[in-house]
Amino acid sequence: MSQPHKHSSHPRISARLKRANGHLSAVIAMIADGRPCNDIAQQLQAVEKAITNAKRALIHDHIDHCLDPNDSDQAIDTKSFKDITRYL
């Protein structure tokens, strides 16, 4: 079994995603309550931005710590780099 893959940024990213999850729950409640579409769209934008920022932070962290060109034991694998950056 492989070791857990964790970085120091993961708790912050998890906190961002938990906030996004709370916003998404609020959006669902807003729809159920019949709130105006502009209000719902604004909250959906906030959810989308929170998730995008969390994803970006995760990818940047991966590039910084898992694809470190200064680590002589680990040359940057172009395929791995391309694989992760496609999610940006």
Backbone atoms as SQL, in Angstrom:
CREATE TABLE atoms (id INTEGER PRIMARY KEY, chain TEXT, resi INTEGER, resn TEXT, atom TEXT, x REAL, y REAL, z REAL);
INSERT INTO atoms VALUES
  (1, 'A', 1, 'MET', 'N', 0.856, -1.179, 0.000),
  (2, 'A', 1, 'MET', 'CA', 0.000, 0.000, 0.000),
  (3, 'A', 1, 'MET', 'C', 0.900, 1.240, 0.000),
  (4, 'A', 2, 'SER', 'N', 0.543, 2.240, -0.761),
  (5, 'A', 2, 'SER', 'CA', 1.374, 3.440, -0.872),
  (6, 'A', 2, 'SER', 'C', 1.153, 4.377, 0.307),
  (7, 'A', 3, 'GLN', 'N', 2.142, 5.243, 0.525),
  (8, 'A', 3, 'GLN', 'CA', 2.073, 6.244, 1.592),
  (9, 'A', 3, 'GLN', 'C', 1.042, 7.310, 1.221),
  (10, 'A', 4, 'PRO', 'N', 0.406, 7.907, 2.227),
  (11, 'A', 4, 'PRO', 'CA', -0.496, 9.034, 1.927),
  (12, 'A', 4, 'PRO', 'C', 0.298, 10.176, 1.293),
  (13, 'A', 5, 'HIS', 'N', -0.298, 10.808, 0.318),
  (14, 'A', 5, 'HIS', 'CA', 0.359, 11.905, -0.411),
  (15, 'A', 5, 'HIS', 'C', -0.178, 13.208, 0.156),
  (16, 'A', 6, 'LYS', 'N', 0.602, 13.847, 1.032),
  (17, 'A', 6, 'LYS', 'CA', 0.138, 15.071, 1.680),
  (18, 'A', 6, 'LYS', 'C', 1.187, 16.162, 1.563),
  (19, 'A', 7, 'HIS', 'N', 0.698, 17.380, 1.467),
  (20, 'A', 7, 'HIS', 'CA', 1.548, 18.576, 1.441),
  (21, 'A', 7, 'HIS', 'C', 1.072, 19.514, 2.533),
  (22, 'A', 8, 'SER', 'N', 1.923, 20.443, 2.908),
  (23, 'A', 8, 'SER', 'CA', 1.545, 21.403, 3.953),
  (24, 'A', 8, 'SER', 'C', 0.364, 22.276, 3.525),
  (25, 'A', 9, 'SER', 'N', 0.154, 22.417, 2.221),
  (26, 'A', 9, 'SER', 'CA', -0.954, 23.247, 1.724),
  (27, 'A', 9, 'SER', 'C', -2.300, 22.520, 1.764),
  (28, 'A', 10, 'HIS', 'N', -2.315, 21.221, 1.918),
  (29, 'A', 10, 'HIS', 'CA', -3.567, 20.463, 1.845),
  (30, 'A', 10, 'HIS', 'C', -4.613, 20.906, 2.871),
  (31, 'A', 11, 'PRO', 'N', -4.246, 21.197, 4.130),
  (32, 'A', 11, 'PRO', 'CA', -5.289, 21.680, 5.055),
  (33, 'A', 11, 'PRO', 'C', -5.930, 22.995, 4.595),
  (34, 'A', 12, 'ARG', 'N', -5.126, 23.900, 4.040),
  (35, 'A', 12, 'ARG', 'CA', -5.690, 25.173, 3.539),
  (36, 'A', 12, 'ARG', 'C', -6.596, 24.910, 2.339),
  (37, 'A', 13, 'ILE', 'N', -6.189, 24.026, 1.470),
  (38, 'A', 13, 'ILE', 'CA', -7.012, 23.698, 0.302),
  (39, 'A', 13, 'ILE', 'C', -8.301, 23.027, 0.749),
  (40, 'A', 14, 'SER', 'N', -8.194, 22.141, 1.716),
  (41, 'A', 14, 'SER', 'CA', -9.389, 21.482, 2.252),
  (42, 'A', 14, 'SER', 'C', -10.341, 22.504, 2.874),
  (43, 'A', 15, 'ALA', 'N', -9.798, 23.486, 3.585),
  (44, 'A', 15, 'ALA', 'CA', -10.635, 24.533, 4.179),
  (45, 'A', 15, 'ALA', 'C', -11.348, 25.327, 3.094),
  (46, 'A', 16, 'ARG', 'N', -10.652, 25.637, 2.009),
  (47, 'A', 16, 'ARG', 'CA', -11.291, 26.355, 0.890),
  (48, 'A', 16, 'ARG', 'C', -12.439, 25.541, 0.315),
  (49, 'A', 17, 'LEU', 'N', -12.203, 24.253, 0.146),
  (50, 'A', 17, 'LEU', 'CA', -13.239, 23.396, -0.431),
  (51, 'A', 17, 'LEU', 'C', -14.432, 23.236, 0.514),
  (52, 'A', 18, 'LYS', 'N', -14.178, 23.220, 1.804),
  (53, 'A', 18, 'LYS', 'CA', -15.283, 23.147, 2.771),
  (54, 'A', 18, 'LYS', 'C', -16.130, 24.413, 2.704),
  (55, 'A', 19, 'ARG', 'N', -15.466, 25.573, 2.537),
  (56, 'A', 19, 'ARG', 'CA', -16.220, 26.829, 2.382),
  (57, 'A', 19, 'ARG', 'C', -17.043, 26.776, 1.099),
  (58, 'A', 20, 'ALA', 'N', -16.437, 26.291, 0.026),
  (59, 'A', 20, 'ALA', 'CA', -17.164, 26.182, -1.243),
  (60, 'A', 20, 'ALA', 'C', -18.359, 25.255, -1.091),
  (61, 'A', 21, 'ASN', 'N', -18.170, 24.186, -0.350),
  (62, 'A', 21, 'ASN', 'CA', -19.262, 23.248, -0.106),
  (63, 'A', 21, 'ASN', 'C', -20.396, 23.931, 0.655),
  (64, 'A', 22, 'GLY', 'N', -20.051, 24.761, 1.626),
  (65, 'A', 22, 'GLY', 'CA', -21.068, 25.518, 2.362),
  (66, 'A', 22, 'GLY', 'C', -21.818, 26.474, 1.450),
  (67, 'A', 23, 'HIS', 'N', -21.080, 27.151, 0.571),
  (68, 'A', 23, 'HIS', 'CA', -21.721, 28.057, -0.390),
  (69, 'A', 23, 'HIS', 'C', -22.645, 27.282, -1.330),
  (70, 'A', 24, 'LEU', 'N', -22.197, 26.109, -1.762),
  (71, 'A', 24, 'LEU', 'CA', -23.015, 25.309, -2.662),
  (72, 'A', 24, 'LEU', 'C', -24.301, 24.859, -1.970),
  (73, 'A', 25, 'SER', 'N', -24.191, 24.476, -0.711),
  (74, 'A', 25, 'SER', 'CA', -25.396, 24.117, 0.051),
  (75, 'A', 25, 'SER', 'C', -26.345, 25.303, 0.145),
  (76, 'A', 26, 'ALA', 'N', -25.779, 26.497, 0.324),
  (77, 'A', 26, 'ALA', 'CA', -26.611, 27.705, 0.380),
  (78, 'A', 26, 'ALA', 'C', -27.308, 27.944, -0.955),
  (79, 'A', 27, 'VAL', 'N', -26.612, 27.688, -2.056),
  (80, 'A', 27, 'VAL', 'CA', -27.212, 27.858, -3.382),
  (81, 'A', 27, 'VAL', 'C', -28.400, 26.906, -3.543),
  (82, 'A', 28, 'ILE', 'N', -28.220, 25.682, -3.120),
  (83, 'A', 28, 'ILE', 'CA', -29.308, 24.696, -3.231),
  (84, 'A', 28, 'ILE', 'C', -30.512, 25.159, -2.413),
  (85, 'A', 29, 'ALA', 'N', -30.250, 25.678, -1.222),
  (86, 'A', 29, 'ALA', 'CA', -31.347, 26.202, -0.385),
  (87, 'A', 29, 'ALA', 'C', -32.000, 27.415, -1.038),
  (88, 'A', 30, 'MET', 'N', -31.195, 28.264, -1.667),
  (89, 'A', 30, 'MET', 'CA', -31.735, 29.446, -2.344),
  (90, 'A', 30, 'MET', 'C', -32.685, 29.039, -3.464),
  (91, 'A', 31, 'ILE', 'N', -32.313, 28.011, -4.193),
  (92, 'A', 31, 'ILE', 'CA', -33.171, 27.524, -5.282),
  (93, 'A', 31, 'ILE', 'C', -34.476, 26.985, -4.697),
  (94, 'A', 32, 'ALA', 'N', -34.354, 26.188, -3.640),
  (95, 'A', 32, 'ALA', 'CA', -35.551, 25.621, -2.998),
  (96, 'A', 32, 'ALA', 'C', -36.459, 26.714, -2.447),
  (97, 'A', 33, 'ASP', 'N', -35.861, 27.819, -1.984),
  (98, 'A', 33, 'ASP', 'CA', -36.630, 28.927, -1.413),
  (99, 'A', 33, 'ASP', 'C', -37.174, 29.884, -2.465),
  (100, 'A', 34, 'GLY', 'N', -36.822, 29.656, -3.717),
  (101, 'A', 34, 'GLY', 'CA', -37.325, 30.511, -4.785),
  (102, 'A', 34, 'GLY', 'C', -36.674, 31.879, -4.827),
  (103, 'A', 35, 'ARG', 'N', -35.409, 31.963, -4.426),
  (104, 'A', 35, 'ARG', 'CA', -34.690, 33.240, -4.439),
  (105, 'A', 35, 'ARG', 'C', -34.465, 33.702, -5.881),
  (106, 'A', 36, 'PRO', 'N', -34.252, 34.988, -6.085),
  (107, 'A', 36, 'PRO', 'CA', -34.044, 35.530, -7.435),
  (108, 'A', 36, 'PRO', 'C', -32.825, 34.904, -8.126),
  (109, 'A', 37, 'CYS', 'N', -32.952, 34.730, -9.425),
  (110, 'A', 37, 'CYS', 'CA', -31.890, 34.092, -10.215),
  (111, 'A', 37, 'CYS', 'C', -30.570, 34.857, -10.138),
  (112, 'A', 38, 'ASN', 'N', -30.635, 36.198, -10.078),
  (113, 'A', 38, 'ASN', 'CA', -29.387, 36.967, -9.981),
  (114, 'A', 38, 'ASN', 'C', -28.638, 36.631, -8.696),
  (115, 'A', 39, 'ASP', 'N', -29.354, 36.478, -7.585),
  (116, 'A', 39, 'ASP', 'CA', -28.728, 36.121, -6.316),
  (117, 'A', 39, 'ASP', 'C', -28.090, 34.732, -6.389),
  (118, 'A', 40, 'ILE', 'N', -28.822, 33.820, -6.995),
  (119, 'A', 40, 'ILE', 'CA', -28.328, 32.441, -7.131),
  (120, 'A', 40, 'ILE', 'C', -27.090, 32.413, -8.029),
  (121, 'A', 41, 'ALA', 'N', -27.148, 33.127, -9.136),
  (122, 'A', 41, 'ALA', 'CA', -26.003, 33.162, -10.056),
  (123, 'A', 41, 'ALA', 'C', -24.775, 33.752, -9.378),
  (124, 'A', 42, 'GLN', 'N', -24.977, 34.776, -8.558),
  (125, 'A', 42, 'GLN', 'CA', -23.857, 35.391, -7.834),
  (126, 'A', 42, 'GLN', 'C', -23.220, 34.376, -6.881),
  (127, 'A', 43, 'GLN', 'N', -24.032, 33.629, -6.181),
  (128, 'A', 43, 'GLN', 'CA', -23.496, 32.626, -5.263),
  (129, 'A', 43, 'GLN', 'C', -22.821, 31.481, -6.014),
  (130, 'A', 44, 'LEU', 'N', -23.380, 31.099, -7.148),
  (131, 'A', 44, 'LEU', 'CA', -22.737, 30.064, -7.966),
  (132, 'A', 44, 'LEU', 'C', -21.367, 30.530, -8.462),
  (133, 'A', 45, 'GLN', 'N', -21.277, 31.812, -8.797),
  (134, 'A', 45, 'GLN', 'CA', -19.993, 32.381, -9.206),
  (135, 'A', 45, 'GLN', 'C', -18.983, 32.262, -8.065),
  (136, 'A', 46, 'ALA', 'N', -19.426, 32.530, -6.846),
  (137, 'A', 46, 'ALA', 'CA', -18.541, 32.423, -5.685),
  (138, 'A', 46, 'ALA', 'C', -18.078, 30.982, -5.479),
  (139, 'A', 47, 'VAL', 'N', -18.978, 30.020, -5.660),
  (140, 'A', 47, 'VAL', 'CA', -18.623, 28.605, -5.537),
  (141, 'A', 47, 'VAL', 'C', -17.593, 28.240, -6.601),
  (142, 'A', 48, 'GLU', 'N', -17.858, 28.648, -7.823),
  (143, 'A', 48, 'GLU', 'CA', -16.952, 28.334, -8.929),
  (144, 'A', 48, 'GLU', 'C', -15.564, 28.931, -8.687),
  (145, 'A', 49, 'LYS', 'N', -15.517, 30.163, -8.238),
  (146, 'A', 49, 'LYS', 'CA', -14.235, 30.820, -7.986),
  (147, 'A', 49, 'LYS', 'C', -13.481, 30.122, -6.857),
  (148, 'A', 50, 'ALA', 'N', -14.187, 29.748, -5.801),
  (149, 'A', 50, 'ALA', 'CA', -13.545, 29.057, -4.678),
  (150, 'A', 50, 'ALA', 'C', -12.940, 27.731, -5.112),
  (151, 'A', 51, 'ILE', 'N', -13.664, 26.989, -5.927),
  (152, 'A', 51, 'ILE', 'CA', -13.160, 25.703, -6.406),
  (153, 'A', 51, 'ILE', 'C', -11.982, 25.912, -7.350),
  (154, 'A', 52, 'THR', 'N', -12.089, 26.888, -8.235),
  (155, 'A', 52, 'THR', 'CA', -10.991, 27.194, -9.162),
  (156, 'A', 52, 'THR', 'C', -9.725, 27.574, -8.394),
  (157, 'A', 53, 'ASN', 'N', -9.867, 28.402, -7.368),
  (158, 'A', 53, 'ASN', 'CA', -8.705, 28.811, -6.576),
  (159, 'A', 53, 'ASN', 'C', -8.102, 27.638, -5.817),
  (160, 'A', 54, 'ALA', 'N', -8.936, 26.755, -5.295),
  (161, 'A', 54, 'ALA', 'CA', -8.436, 25.569, -4.598),
  (162, 'A', 54, 'ALA', 'C', -7.692, 24.660, -5.571),
  (163, 'A', 55, 'LYS', 'N', -8.253, 24.485, -6.753),
  (164, 'A', 55, 'LYS', 'CA', -7.603, 23.641, -7.765),
  (165, 'A', 55, 'LYS', 'C', -6.266, 24.233, -8.172),
  (166, 'A', 56, 'ARG', 'N', -6.235, 25.518, -8.403),
  (167, 'A', 56, 'ARG', 'CA', -4.998, 26.188, -8.800),
  (168, 'A', 56, 'ARG', 'C', -3.928, 26.037, -7.720),
  (169, 'A', 57, 'ALA', 'N', -4.319, 26.233, -6.462),
  (170, 'A', 57, 'ALA', 'CA', -3.367, 26.102, -5.353),
  (171, 'A', 57, 'ALA', 'C', -2.814, 24.679, -5.283),
  (172, 'A', 58, 'LEU', 'N', -3.673, 23.685, -5.473),
  (173, 'A', 58, 'LEU', 'CA', -3.234, 22.290, -5.452),
  (174, 'A', 58, 'LEU', 'C', -2.254, 22.009, -6.581),
  (175, 'A', 59, 'ILE', 'N', -2.561, 22.483, -7.771),
  (176, 'A', 59, 'ILE', 'CA', -1.691, 22.234, -8.925),
  (177, 'A', 59, 'ILE', 'C', -0.363, 22.956, -8.760),
  (178, 'A', 60, 'HIS', 'N', -0.396, 24.204, -8.310),
  (179, 'A', 60, 'HIS', 'CA', 0.855, 24.944, -8.101),
  (180, 'A', 60, 'HIS', 'C', 1.705, 24.269, -7.037),
  (181, 'A', 61, 'ASP', 'N', 1.064, 23.789, -5.983),
  (182, 'A', 61, 'ASP', 'CA', 1.788, 23.088, -4.932),
  (183, 'A', 61, 'ASP', 'C', 2.423, 21.811, -5.486),
  (184, 'A', 62, 'HIS', 'N', 1.685, 21.106, -6.302),
  (185, 'A', 62, 'HIS', 'CA', 2.212, 19.882, -6.909),
  (186, 'A', 62, 'HIS', 'C', 3.445, 20.204, -7.767),
  (187, 'A', 63, 'ILE', 'N', 3.339, 21.242, -8.566),
  (188, 'A', 63, 'ILE', 'CA', 4.463, 21.633, -9.418),
  (189, 'A', 63, 'ILE', 'C', 5.666, 22.027, -8.560),
  (190, 'A', 64, 'ASP', 'N', 5.420, 22.785, -7.493),
  (191, 'A', 64, 'ASP', 'CA', 6.506, 23.247, -6.626),
  (192, 'A', 64, 'ASP', 'C', 7.180, 22.115, -5.858),
  (193, 'A', 65, 'HIS', 'N', 6.412, 21.122, -5.431),
  (194, 'A', 65, 'HIS', 'CA', 6.966, 20.108, -4.539),
  (195, 'A', 65, 'HIS', 'C', 7.157, 18.733, -5.160),
  (196, 'A', 66, 'CYS', 'N', 6.425, 18.425, -6.185),
  (197, 'A', 66, 'CYS', 'CA', 6.531, 17.087, -6.776),
  (198, 'A', 66, 'CYS', 'C', 7.306, 17.092, -8.088),
  (199, 'A', 67, 'LEU', 'N', 7.455, 18.252, -8.686),
  (200, 'A', 67, 'LEU', 'CA', 8.175, 18.347, -9.952),
  (201, 'A', 67, 'LEU', 'C', 9.340, 19.330, -9.816),
  (202, 'A', 68, 'ASP', 'N', 10.044, 19.264, -8.708),
  (203, 'A', 68, 'ASP', 'CA', 11.111, 20.203, -8.387),
  (204, 'A', 68, 'ASP', 'C', 12.344, 19.959, -9.265),
  (205, 'A', 69, 'PRO', 'N', 12.703, 20.899, -10.156),
  (206, 'A', 69, 'PRO', 'CA', 13.861, 20.703, -11.032),
  (207, 'A', 69, 'PRO', 'C', 15.181, 20.767, -10.262),
  (208, 'A', 70, 'ASN', 'N', 15.165, 21.282, -9.032),
  (209, 'A', 70, 'ASN', 'CA', 16.386, 21.366, -8.233),
  (210, 'A', 70, 'ASN', 'C', 16.672, 20.082, -7.467),
  (211, 'A', 71, 'ASP', 'N', 15.727, 19.156, -7.503),
  (212, 'A', 71, 'ASP', 'CA', 15.903, 17.876, -6.827),
  (213, 'A', 71, 'ASP', 'C', 16.640, 16.944, -7.784),
  (214, 'A', 72, 'SER', 'N', 17.897, 16.661, -7.481),
  (215, 'A', 72, 'SER', 'CA', 18.712, 15.856, -8.391),
  (216, 'A', 72, 'SER', 'C', 18.193, 14.430, -8.524),
  (217, 'A', 73, 'ASP', 'N', 17.425, 13.975, -7.540),
  (218, 'A', 73, 'ASP', 'CA', 16.867, 12.620, -7.613),
  (219, 'A', 73, 'ASP', 'C', 15.623, 12.549, -8.478),
  (220, 'A', 74, 'GLN', 'N', 15.112, 13.708, -8.860),
  (221, 'A', 74, 'GLN', 'CA', 13.846, 13.712, -9.592),
  (222, 'A', 74, 'GLN', 'C', 13.881, 14.762, -10.695),
  (223, 'A', 75, 'ALA', 'N', 14.178, 14.328, -11.887),
  (224, 'A', 75, 'ALA', 'CA', 14.127, 15.239, -13.027),
  (225, 'A', 75, 'ALA', 'C', 12.657, 15.459, -13.384),
  (226, 'A', 76, 'ILE', 'N', 12.354, 16.644, -13.894),
  (227, 'A', 76, 'ILE', 'CA', 10.964, 16.919, -14.277),
  (228, 'A', 76, 'ILE', 'C', 10.597, 16.015, -15.455),
  (229, 'A', 77, 'ASP', 'N', 9.552, 15.279, -15.247),
  (230, 'A', 77, 'ASP', 'CA', 9.007, 14.410, -16.277),
  (231, 'A', 77, 'ASP', 'C', 8.002, 15.241, -17.074),
  (232, 'A', 78, 'THR', 'N', 8.309, 15.481, -18.341),
  (233, 'A', 78, 'THR', 'CA', 7.452, 16.347, -19.159),
  (234, 'A', 78, 'THR', 'C', 6.024, 15.830, -19.221),
  (235, 'A', 79, 'LYS', 'N', 5.858, 14.534, -19.294),
  (236, 'A', 79, 'LYS', 'CA', 4.506, 13.978, -19.350),
  (237, 'A', 79, 'LYS', 'C', 3.744, 14.287, -18.059),
  (238, 'A', 80, 'SER', 'N', 4.391, 14.117, -16.902),
  (239, 'A', 80, 'SER', 'CA', 3.732, 14.430, -15.623),
  (240, 'A', 80, 'SER', 'C', 3.367, 15.903, -15.556),
  (241, 'A', 81, 'PHE', 'N', 4.267, 16.763, -16.039),
  (242, 'A', 81, 'PHE', 'CA', 4.011, 18.197, -16.025),
  (243, 'A', 81, 'PHE', 'C', 2.808, 18.528, -16.907),
  (244, 'A', 82, 'LYS', 'N', 2.780, 17.971, -18.102),
  (245, 'A', 82, 'LYS', 'CA', 1.655, 18.211, -19.014),
  (246, 'A', 82, 'LYS', 'C', 0.357, 17.640, -18.440),
  (247, 'A', 83, 'ASP', 'N', 0.468, 16.481, -17.819),
  (248, 'A', 83, 'ASP', 'CA', -0.730, 15.866, -17.240),
  (249, 'A', 83, 'ASP', 'C', -1.388, 16.759, -16.190),
  (250, 'A', 84, 'ILE', 'N', -0.587, 17.338, -15.309),
  (251, 'A', 84, 'ILE', 'CA', -1.157, 18.163, -14.238),
  (252, 'A', 84, 'ILE', 'C', -1.603, 19.525, -14.739),
  (253, 'A', 85, 'THR', 'N', -0.877, 20.110, -15.682),
  (254, 'A', 85, 'THR', 'CA', -1.237, 21.465, -16.144),
  (255, 'A', 85, 'THR', 'C', -2.483, 21.479, -17.022),
  (256, 'A', 86, 'ARG', 'N', -2.898, 20.367, -17.513),
  (257, 'A', 86, 'ARG', 'CA', -4.137, 20.368, -18.322),
  (258, 'A', 86, 'ARG', 'C', -5.347, 20.725, -17.481),
  (259, 'A', 87, 'TYR', 'N', -5.218, 20.626, -16.162),
  (260, 'A', 87, 'TYR', 'CA', -6.332, 20.962, -15.270),
  (261, 'A', 87, 'TYR', 'C', -6.395, 22.446, -14.911),
  (262, 'A', 88, 'LEU', 'N', -5.382, 23.215, -15.314),
  (263, 'A', 88, 'LEU', 'CA', -5.401, 24.640, -15.011),
  (264, 'A', 88, 'LEU', 'C', -6.476, 25.367, -15.790);
